[in-house]
Structure formats: structure tokens, C-alpha cells
Amino acid sequence: MSTLYDNIGRTYSGRRQSDPRIASAIEGAVAGCDSILNVGAGTGSYEPRSQMVVAVEPSRTMISQRPVGAAPVIQGCAEALPFRDRSFDAVLGVLTVHHWRDQAKGFAECSRVAKFKVVFLTNDFDVCAKFWLFDYFPELFRADRYVFPPVSRFEDAIGPVEAMAVPIPADCRDGFLGAYWKRPRAYLDPMVREGISTFAKVGDVDSQLARLESDIDSGAWEQRYSGLKDLEELDLGYRILISHRQP
């Protein structure tokens, strides 16, 4: 079962660690659910520790990096979950939907096996479009804009959702695309970019990196985005969406 992360995920666990503030928000979203299926679980970031959790992940490379004590994992995909209807109190998906090959099937499967809640952490690109990183790398925006479904598509697929903003802290410990919004030099690090799937999709960005590095060194970046200086967190469009299932 070949996936993008079989190719780019070899060092994923070194750069992609759970941020406790984001983890707390996810824990709150699945509160009251005793059994959870984590779909597209990766290396196990943000898996609730206090409930019974089963993980599903398509990439063997990612599965091999799950730590000792992580939830039991099955190699599989969202589009064909090997569980009976309403097998879990909640289904959780953290920054995974944009990787699904057939989002409609994935949504249907998540809804099928969830008893009480379906919970996704995703990105609202109508908000994310303002992120300064896209000024330097517009190809990143183009690569993700149409694979991250809008909130309206979630609602069409899984019913009405409760949407909660997840502001990203300035010192975010995770390494996803928006994590370094106040630390621009981090994006110059190839190890950081290796942990961000969108960079793998766009190929050669050497000229864009050179421009960013030049602007950081000259002070132009700091001057251009001076409004970020005093912020401790920023809304980059990350959203937790909660769908409550019908009894």
C-alpha cells in the first residue's frame, strides 16, 4: 500500500511532535467517548491517551515510527475501514483528509463506524490564504487549496459540524505547514521541509528559498510582517470540526 509518506516520512517522527495545546483541544473534542478510531494516524501524534484507541494508517514507513506504547495499529485506508457499523464512539482524523484518494468514500466510512462523533482537524483555506508563506511559495497554496475540502463539503458529507478555531502558538512544537509562522528561518531547513508533505508535492523551490533567506537576513521580512511581532498565537485557518451522530 504505497503512499506519499512511504517516500517522505522516514524522518517524520523527529520533526512532527504533538503540541500540548493542540492536543488539549483535540482531547476536548473527543471528550466523553470511550473508544476512538484514529484514521490516518501516522506516527501517533495527538492520539488520546485516556481512552481505548485503535489506529489506521496506510504507510508502513509511518507505522514503523510509532513509539512503544502507542495504540494498536492496522495498515489500511480511510476509504475501506475494516470495522463493523458504529464500532467506535468516535472517529478522529488529524490533518489527514487532504491525503485521501477518495474523500467521499472516506467520509462515508468514518460516518459508518462512528457511534457518537466524527472529529477532524483540518484547514479552512479561506483563512489560510492570508498566510505570509504563500507570498514566497505560491505553489504551496496551489498544491493544497483544492485538496483541503471547505467546511461546507464536510457538512455535505457528515452533516452539520461544530467548528472550533485552533490558533497556532508562536512556539508550536509540531512541524506542520503553519507551525513556523513566527520563525521564518525554520523553512530554510531541509529537515523541516521534509516533514511537510506540501513541499514534497511542489518540487524545486531553491529560488523561493533564496528570496526568503535574503529577506530574513536583510530585515525585509521582519519589516514586511511587523504585525506578527507581538503575537503569541495566530489563526491560520486550522479548525476542529465535530459532527454529532444521530442516535
C-alpha positions as CSV (number, residue, x, y, z in Angstrom):
1,M,0.0,0.0,0.0
2,S,2.2,2.8,-1.3
3,T,1.6,6.4,-0.1
4,L,3.3,9.7,-0.2
5,Y,4.6,9.2,3.3
6,D,6.4,5.9,2.3
7,N,8.7,8.2,0.4
8,I,8.9,11.3,2.6
9,G,8.1,10.0,6.1
10,R,11.4,8.4,7.0
11,T,12.3,11.2,9.5
12,Y,8.8,12.3,10.2
13,S,8.8,11.4,13.9
14,G,11.8,13.7,14.5
15,R,10.1,16.8,13.4
16,R,6.4,16.1,14.0
17,Q,5.8,16.0,17.7
18,S,2.4,16.7,19.4
19,D,2.0,20.2,20.6
20,P,0.3,20.0,24.0
21,R,-2.1,23.0,23.3
22,I,-3.3,21.4,20.1
23,A,-3.5,18.0,21.8
24,S,-5.7,19.5,24.6
25,A,-8.1,20.9,22.0
26,I,-8.4,17.5,20.3
27,E,-8.8,15.8,23.7
28,G,-11.7,18.2,24.5
29,A,-13.3,17.4,21.1
30,V,-13.5,13.7,21.8
31,A,-14.4,14.0,25.5
32,G,-17.0,11.6,26.7
33,C,-16.0,9.0,24.1
34,D,-14.5,5.8,25.5
35,S,-13.4,4.2,22.2
36,I,-11.8,6.1,19.3
37,L,-10.7,5.1,15.8
38,N,-7.8,7.3,14.7
39,V,-7.8,7.4,10.9
40,G,-4.7,8.4,9.0
41,A,-2.9,8.1,12.4
42,G,0.7,8.5,11.2
43,T,3.2,8.1,14.0
44,G,0.6,8.5,16.7
45,S,0.6,12.3,17.3
46,Y,-2.5,13.6,19.1
47,E,-3.8,10.1,19.9
48,P,-5.8,10.5,23.1
49,R,-4.1,8.5,25.9
50,S,-7.0,8.2,28.3
51,Q,-9.4,6.2,26.0
52,M,-9.3,3.0,24.1
53,V,-7.8,3.9,20.7
54,V,-7.3,1.9,17.6
55,A,-5.2,3.4,14.7
56,V,-5.5,3.0,11.0
57,E,-2.6,4.2,8.8
58,P,-1.7,3.3,5.2
59,S,2.0,3.9,5.3
60,R,4.3,1.2,6.6
61,T,7.0,3.8,6.9
62,M,4.9,5.8,9.3
63,I,3.7,2.7,11.2
64,S,7.3,1.7,11.9
65,Q,7.9,5.0,13.7
66,R,5.1,4.7,16.1
67,P,6.5,4.7,19.7
68,V,6.4,1.9,22.2
69,G,3.1,2.1,24.0
70,A,1.2,3.7,21.1
71,A,-2.3,2.5,20.2
72,P,-2.5,-0.8,18.2
73,V,-2.4,0.0,14.5
74,I,-3.9,-1.6,11.4
75,Q,-2.4,-0.9,8.0
76,G,-5.4,0.4,6.0
77,C,-7.0,3.4,4.5
78,A,-10.0,5.7,5.3
79,E,-11.8,4.6,2.2
80,A,-12.2,0.9,3.4
81,L,-12.2,0.7,7.2
82,P,-12.2,-2.9,8.4
83,F,-14.8,-2.5,11.1
84,R,-18.5,-3.0,11.7
85,D,-21.0,-0.2,11.7
86,R,-20.9,2.0,14.8
87,S,-17.9,0.1,16.2
88,F,-16.3,3.2,17.9
89,D,-17.8,6.0,20.0
90,A,-15.8,8.5,17.9
91,V,-13.7,8.6,14.7
92,L,-10.8,11.0,14.7
93,G,-8.8,12.3,11.7
94,V,-5.9,14.8,12.3
95,L,-4.7,16.6,9.2
96,T,-5.5,13.6,7.0
97,V,-8.5,14.2,4.7
98,H,-6.4,16.1,2.1
99,H,-4.4,12.9,1.6
100,W,-7.3,10.6,0.9
101,R,-7.6,9.4,-2.7
102,D,-11.4,9.3,-2.5
103,Q,-12.7,11.8,0.1
104,A,-16.4,10.9,-0.4
105,K,-15.7,7.2,0.4
106,G,-13.5,8.2,3.3
107,F,-16.2,10.4,4.8
108,A,-18.8,7.7,4.3
109,E,-16.7,5.1,6.0
110,C,-15.9,7.4,9.0
111,S,-19.6,8.1,9.4
112,R,-20.4,4.5,9.2
113,V,-18.2,3.3,12.0
114,A,-18.8,6.2,14.4
115,K,-21.4,5.9,17.1
116,F,-21.5,9.4,18.6
117,K,-18.9,11.7,17.0
118,V,-16.8,12.3,13.9
119,V,-13.9,14.7,14.6
120,F,-11.5,16.2,12.1
121,L,-8.6,18.6,12.5
122,T,-8.4,20.3,9.1
123,N,-7.6,23.7,7.5
124,D,-10.0,26.3,6.2
125,F,-8.1,27.7,3.3
126,D,-10.3,30.8,3.0
127,V,-8.5,31.9,6.2
128,C,-5.1,30.2,5.5
129,A,-4.9,32.1,2.1
130,K,-3.6,35.1,4.1
131,F,-0.5,33.2,5.4
132,W,2.7,35.1,4.5
133,L,4.4,31.8,3.5
134,F,2.3,31.8,0.3
135,D,3.8,35.2,-0.7
136,Y,7.1,33.3,-1.1
137,F,5.8,29.9,-2.2
138,P,2.5,30.4,-4.1
139,E,2.9,26.9,-5.4
140,L,2.3,25.6,-1.9
141,F,-1.1,27.3,-1.9
142,R,-2.0,25.9,-5.3
143,A,-0.9,22.4,-4.2
144,D,-3.2,22.4,-1.1
145,R,-6.0,24.7,-1.9
146,Y,-8.1,22.2,-3.7
147,V,-7.3,19.1,-1.7
148,F,-8.3,20.6,1.7
149,P,-12.1,20.5,1.4
150,P,-14.0,23.5,2.6
151,V,-16.2,23.3,5.7
152,S,-19.3,23.1,3.5
153,R,-18.0,19.9,2.0
154,F,-17.6,18.3,5.4
155,E,-21.2,19.3,6.2
156,D,-22.4,17.8,2.9
157,A,-20.6,14.6,3.8
158,I,-21.1,14.1,7.5
159,G,-23.9,16.5,8.5
160,P,-23.8,19.7,10.5
161,V,-20.5,20.4,12.2
162,E,-19.4,22.4,15.2
163,A,-16.3,24.3,14.2
164,M,-13.6,25.4,16.6
165,A,-10.6,27.6,15.7
166,V,-7.2,26.2,16.7
167,P,-4.8,29.1,16.9
168,I,-1.2,28.1,16.3
169,P,1.2,29.1,19.1
170,A,4.3,31.0,18.2
171,D,6.5,28.3,19.7
172,C,4.5,25.4,18.3
173,R,6.2,22.1,18.9
174,D,4.7,20.3,15.9
175,G,6.2,20.8,12.4
176,F,3.2,21.2,10.1
177,L,3.0,23.8,7.4
178,G,1.8,26.7,9.6
179,A,3.9,25.9,12.7
180,Y,6.7,28.3,12.0
181,W,4.7,31.4,11.2
182,K,6.9,33.4,13.6
183,R,10.1,31.5,12.9
184,P,10.6,32.0,9.2
185,R,14.2,30.8,9.1
186,A,12.9,27.3,10.0
187,Y,11.5,26.9,6.5
188,L,15.1,27.1,5.1
189,D,15.9,23.9,6.9
190,P,15.5,20.9,4.6
191,M,14.7,18.6,7.5
192,V,11.8,20.9,8.4
193,R,10.5,20.9,4.8
194,E,10.9,17.1,4.7
195,G,8.2,16.8,7.4
196,I,5.8,18.9,5.5
197,S,4.0,17.0,2.7
198,T,3.2,20.0,0.6
199,F,6.8,20.8,0.0
200,A,7.3,17.3,-1.4
201,K,4.5,17.9,-3.9
202,V,5.9,21.1,-5.4
203,G,9.5,20.1,-6.2
204,D,12.3,22.5,-6.7
205,V,11.9,25.7,-4.6
206,D,15.5,26.9,-4.5
207,S,14.9,30.3,-5.9
208,Q,12.0,30.9,-3.5
209,L,14.1,29.8,-0.6
210,A,16.9,32.1,-1.6
211,R,14.5,35.1,-1.7
212,L,13.2,34.2,1.7
213,E,16.6,33.9,3.2
214,S,17.7,37.2,1.7
215,D,14.7,38.9,3.1
216,I,15.3,37.4,6.6
217,D,18.9,38.4,6.5
218,S,18.2,42.0,5.3
219,G,15.4,42.6,7.8
220,A,12.9,42.9,5.0
221,W,10.8,40.0,6.2
222,E,10.6,41.4,9.7
223,Q,9.6,44.8,8.4
224,R,7.0,43.4,6.0
225,Y,5.3,41.3,8.6
226,S,5.9,43.5,11.6
227,G,2.3,42.9,12.7
228,L,3.3,39.4,13.8
229,K,6.0,40.6,16.3
230,D,3.8,40.9,19.4
231,L,1.5,38.0,18.7
232,E,1.8,34.8,20.7
233,E,-0.6,32.8,18.6
234,L,-2.2,33.2,15.1
235,D,-5.3,31.9,13.4
236,L,-4.1,30.3,10.2
237,G,-7.3,28.5,9.4
238,Y,-6.8,25.3,11.4
239,R,-10.2,24.1,12.6
240,I,-11.5,21.2,14.7
241,L,-14.8,20.1,13.1
242,I,-17.2,18.0,15.3
243,S,-20.2,16.1,13.8
244,H,-22.6,14.6,16.4
245,R,-24.1,11.4,15.0
246,Q,-27.8,10.7,15.2
247,P,-28.8,8.0,17.7
